[in-house]
Amino acid sequence: MNALRRNWRPNRLRKTLPEVAVVFGASGGIGAALVANLAASGRYSQIHAGARRNLEELPPGVSAFRFELGDERSIAAAVAALSSPPTLVAIATGVLHDDGLALQPEKSARAIDPAAMEQVLAINTVGPALIAKHVLPHLPRERRAVFAALSAKVGSISDNRLGGWHSYRASKAALNMLIKTFAIELSRTHPLAVVAALHPGTVASALSAPFSRGMAPDALFAAERAAAQLMDVIEGLEPRDSGGLFSWDGSRLPY
């Protein structure tokens, strides 16, 4: 996909039917910014914001739901409660480090801890896979719909030149593969749907804080800017882009 391709326009059917958006991970920096961006657009008749805790001060017209990324039943219940098929599902969950869970990106293979690696894979790979399992069959078949999950450029195998961060890289590489396989499977029943992985760049958030010190100001995005850029990318995606990994500027990244 060309960078921020803006010349594509939705079909006429899409303009006459309600748009329904669902954000999983709405309590994080990017997730909350995505919800705010969706609400401000005025385009969506329903916006559902999901998190593991109660959400406060949501924009008008946004409904909240609770889910646990590691609890499949809570995910299934959240999807079953949707009153209309979603036309946009965004997954903004993920972990890079967590002192409470004793998670830190490894600098070398000697630092790999099996329990920590399992936690990272559970959050970054298995959780989004469970959401996809339950939500993809509910996407509309007769119109364009997008399922987008936040991934990372460091999950690109061919682009890995520095090594390290073994668990995080592996979890995102596995997520990218899942996105590709989900896209192939979904194309058989939902030919207008798009399944994509998105790299938001380095965003000023709790996730990136320990690793963004010293970065140039123009290389570190505010969450609001990141959300706007991601929505530009999502709006430009076509069914032929399904299965791809895309950067914040709309360029396709290698797997």
C-alpha positions in Angstrom: 0.0 0.0 0.0 1.3 3.4 -0.9 2.0 5.8 2.0 -1.3 7.2 3.3 -3.2 6.3 0.2 -6.1 8.8 0.3 -7.6 8.4 -3.2 -9.6 5.3 -2.3 -13.2 5.8 -1.3 -15.7 3.4 0.4 -18.4 2.0 -1.8 -21.9 3.6 -1.7 -23.4 0.8 0.3 -21.0 1.6 3.1 -22.3 5.2 3.3 -25.9 4.2 3.9 -25.3 1.5 6.6 -24.4 2.2 10.3 -20.7 2.1 11.2 -19.9 0.2 14.4 -16.4 0.4 16.0 -15.0 -1.8 18.9 -11.8 -1.0 20.6 -10.2 -3.7 22.8 -7.7 -2.1 25.2 -9.3 1.3 25.5 -7.6 2.1 28.9 -4.1 2.4 27.4 -2.7 5.5 25.8 -3.2 4.6 22.2 -6.5 2.8 22.9 -8.0 5.8 24.7 -6.8 8.1 21.9 -8.4 5.8 19.3 -11.7 5.9 21.1 -11.6 9.7 21.3 -10.7 10.0 17.6 -13.5 7.7 16.6 -16.0 9.7 18.7 -14.8 13.0 17.3 -15.2 11.8 13.7 -19.0 11.6 14.1 -19.0 8.7 11.6 -19.8 5.8 13.9 -23.3 5.2 15.2 -21.9 2.9 17.9 -18.6 2.9 19.6 -17.7 0.2 22.2 -14.6 0.7 24.4 -13.3 -2.4 26.2 -10.9 -2.6 29.1 -10.1 -4.8 32.1 -11.2 -2.0 34.5 -14.1 0.5 34.6 -13.6 3.3 32.1 -14.4 6.8 33.2 -15.0 10.1 31.3 -15.7 8.4 28.0 -16.7 10.7 25.1 -20.5 11.0 24.6 -22.0 8.1 22.7 -19.3 5.6 23.7 -20.3 2.5 25.6 -17.9 0.6 27.9 -17.5 -3.1 28.4 -15.2 -5.2 30.6 -13.0 -8.0 29.4 -9.9 -9.9 30.5 -7.4 -10.7 27.8 -6.6 -14.0 29.3 -10.2 -15.0 29.9 -11.8 -16.3 26.7 -15.3 -16.4 28.2 -15.2 -12.6 28.9 -14.1 -12.0 25.3 -16.9 -14.2 23.9 -19.4 -12.5 26.2 -18.3 -9.0 25.0 -18.6 -10.0 21.4 -22.0 -11.7 21.9 -23.3 -8.5 23.5 -22.8 -6.4 20.4 -26.1 -5.4 18.9 -24.8 -4.9 15.4 -21.9 -6.4 13.3 -18.8 -4.3 13.8 -17.2 -2.6 10.8 -14.0 -1.7 12.7 -12.4 -3.8 15.4 -9.1 -2.4 16.8 -7.0 -4.3 19.3 -4.8 -1.9 21.3 -3.6 -4.3 23.9 0.0 -5.3 24.5 3.0 -5.5 26.9 6.7 -4.8 26.6 7.6 -4.5 30.3 5.8 -4.7 33.5 7.6 -4.5 36.9 4.6 -6.1 38.6 4.9 -9.2 36.4 8.7 -9.1 36.4 8.7 -8.5 32.6 11.6 -6.7 31.0 12.8 -7.0 27.4 15.8 -9.3 27.3 19.2 -7.9 26.2 20.6 -11.3 25.5 19.5 -15.0 25.3 20.9 -15.5 28.8 18.1 -13.3 30.2 15.3 -15.5 28.8 12.9 -16.6 31.5 10.3 -19.2 30.4 7.6 -17.8 32.8 8.1 -14.3 31.6 8.1 -15.3 27.9 4.8 -17.1 28.4 3.3 -14.0 29.9 4.5 -11.9 27.0 3.2 -14.4 24.4 -0.1 -14.7 26.3 -0.7 -11.0 26.2 0.7 -10.0 22.8 -0.2 -13.1 20.8 -2.8 -15.4 22.4 -5.0 -12.6 23.6 -5.5 -11.0 20.2 -5.9 -14.5 18.7 -8.8 -15.1 21.1 -10.4 -11.8 20.2 -10.1 -12.7 16.5 -11.6 -16.2 17.1 -14.8 -14.7 18.4 -15.1 -11.4 16.5 -14.1 -12.3 12.9 -17.2 -14.4 12.2 -19.4 -11.4 13.3 -17.9 -9.0 10.7 -20.4 -8.1 8.0 -20.0 -10.1 4.8 -21.6 -7.7 2.3 -19.5 -4.7 3.0 -16.0 -3.6 4.0 -14.9 -4.2 7.5 -11.5 -3.9 9.2 -9.9 -5.9 12.0 -6.7 -4.2 13.0 -4.2 -5.2 15.8 -1.4 -3.1 17.1 1.9 -4.8 16.3 5.5 -3.5 16.1 8.2 -3.1 13.5 10.5 -5.1 15.8 8.3 -8.1 15.1 9.6 -8.1 11.5 12.0 -11.1 11.1 13.7 -9.7 8.0 14.1 -6.3 9.5 15.8 -7.6 12.7 19.3 -6.2 12.7 20.0 -5.6 16.4 18.7 -8.8 18.2 17.6 -8.8 21.8 14.1 -8.3 23.1 13.5 -11.9 22.3 10.1 -12.4 23.9 8.6 -9.2 22.6 10.0 -9.7 19.1 8.8 -13.3 19.0 5.3 -12.4 20.3 4.8 -9.7 17.6 6.3 -11.9 14.9 3.8 -14.6 15.9 1.0 -12.0 15.9 2.0 -10.9 12.4 1.7 -14.5 11.2 -1.7 -14.8 12.8 -2.9 -11.7 11.0 -1.7 -13.2 7.7 -3.4 -16.6 8.3 -6.6 -14.9 9.6 -6.7 -12.8 6.4 -6.4 -15.9 4.2 -9.2 -17.7 6.1 -11.5 -14.7 6.2 -11.2 -13.9 2.5 -13.1 -17.1 1.7 -16.2 -15.9 3.5 -15.7 -12.1 3.8 -14.1 -10.9 0.5 -14.5 -7.2 1.4 -12.9 -7.5 4.9 -9.4 -6.4 5.8 -7.2 -7.9 8.5 -4.1 -5.9 9.2 -1.3 -5.4 11.7 -0.3 -1.8 12.5 3.0 -0.4 13.7 2.1 2.9 15.5 5.7 4.2 15.8 7.2 5.1 19.2 4.3 6.6 21.2 4.7 8.6 24.4 3.1 6.1 26.8 3.8 3.9 29.8 4.9 1.1 27.5 7.6 3.1 25.8 8.6 5.4 28.6 11.7 3.5 29.8 13.0 3.2 26.2 12.3 6.6 24.7 14.6 8.8 26.7 16.9 10.8 24.4 14.7 10.3 21.3 14.3 13.3 19.0 11.0 15.0 19.7 9.7 14.5 16.1 10.4 10.7 16.5 8.1 10.3 19.6 4.4 10.7 18.9 1.8 11.8 21.3 -1.0 9.3 21.6 -3.5 11.6 19.9 -1.2 12.0 16.9 -0.6 8.3 16.8 -4.3 7.5 16.8 -5.0 10.0 14.0 -2.2 8.5 11.9 -3.4 5.0 12.5 -7.0 5.9 11.5 -5.6 7.4 8.3 -3.9 4.1 7.6 -7.1 2.1 8.4 -9.2 4.4 6.1 -6.8 3.7 3.2 -6.7 -0.1 3.5 -8.4 -2.1 0.8 -9.3 -5.8 0.8 -6.2 -6.5 -1.3 -4.1 -5.2 1.6 -5.5 -7.8 4.0 -2.8 -9.8 5.9 -0.2 -7.0 5.7 1.8 -5.2 8.4 1.6 -1.4 7.9 3.6 1.4 9.5 2.0 4.6 10.9 2.7 6.4 7.6 0.8 3.8 5.6 3.9 2.0 4.2 4.0 -1.8 4.1 6.6 -3.3 6.4 8.3 -6.7 5.7 7.5 -9.7 7.8 
